[in-house]
Amino acid sequence: MEDLCLLTGKVIPMVEAENKRQIMKWGIQDREPFEWLGFATEELGELAEAIGEWQFRKGTIEDVVSEAIQTATLCLKIAEMFNYKLLHKIGKESK
């Protein structure tokens, strides 16, 4: 599969919608960094399972896309939180 370089314009709105869905389901979360990592790892495992099901069984492309969007959304939230700390020069002492 060839990298489409995020040029289709389809996935960013999907990530934004998933972000809203997650907030509606879980509310605004305030977790320790390692908890966020655990959540992201769990999502990545679900993505791996969806790809395996698609590649070797009768899994659907829709399931792969859904899991990829969920994983991307959570990873972008982590990036945003750490980028905020970087931009505001907030160290480890401030969670």
N, C-alpha and C positions, 0 to 999 in steps of 0.2 A: 504494500500500500504506500502510495506516495504522499508525503507531507504537503498539505494544502496551505500551509503558512498562515492559517487563520484568516484567509482572504474571502471565504464564502460569506462572511457576515452573519452566519446562522448561530454560532455557538455562544457568542457573548450575550445576546438576549436570553438564551437558554440558561446561562449561568446566573444572570440577573433574576430571572423568574425562580430559579432554584433557591437563590439566596432568600427571596421573599417567602417562599414555601417553608424553608428551614426556620426562619424567624417566626412565622405563624405557628409552626409546630412546637418549637422549643423555646421561643422567646429569645431575647438578647442574652447570650451566654457570657460568663466571665470565668474562665478556667485557667488552670496552670498550663504553661507551654507543653509539658509532657503529656497532659491530658489531650490537648489539641492534636499532638502527634499521634497518640493512640487512636483517636477518632479517624484521622487521615489514613492511618495504616489499615484500619478496619475497612474503610471505603475502598482503598486500593486493592485489598484482598477480594472484595466483592466485584470490583472491576475485572480482576484476573479470572475469577470464576465465570463471569459473564462472557469474557472473551473465549475461555476454554470451552464453555457450553456452545458458543456460536461456531467455533472452529471445528470441534470434534463431535458434537452431538447435534441437537436440534434447537439450540439457543437462538434468540432473535437479535438482529441488529439493534432493534429498539432498546433491548435490555442493556446492550453494550453502551449505547449512547447515553442512556439514563444513568448508568453507573459512572461513566466517564464524567458527565456533567456534575454529578454529586461530588465526586472526588475533586474535580477542578475547583468547584465552588469552595469547598472546605480548605483546599490548599491556598487559594487566593485570599481567603479570610486570614489565614496564618501569615501570609506574606504581607497583607495590609497591616496587621497588628504589629509585626516586627518593623515594617517600614515606618509606621507612626512613631515607634520608639526611636528609630534611627533619626528621623527628621526632627524630633523634639529632644534629642540627646538624653533619652531616658535609659538608665542602666538596668542591670539585673535587680537592683534593690527595689525597683518599682515594678510591680506586676501589673 
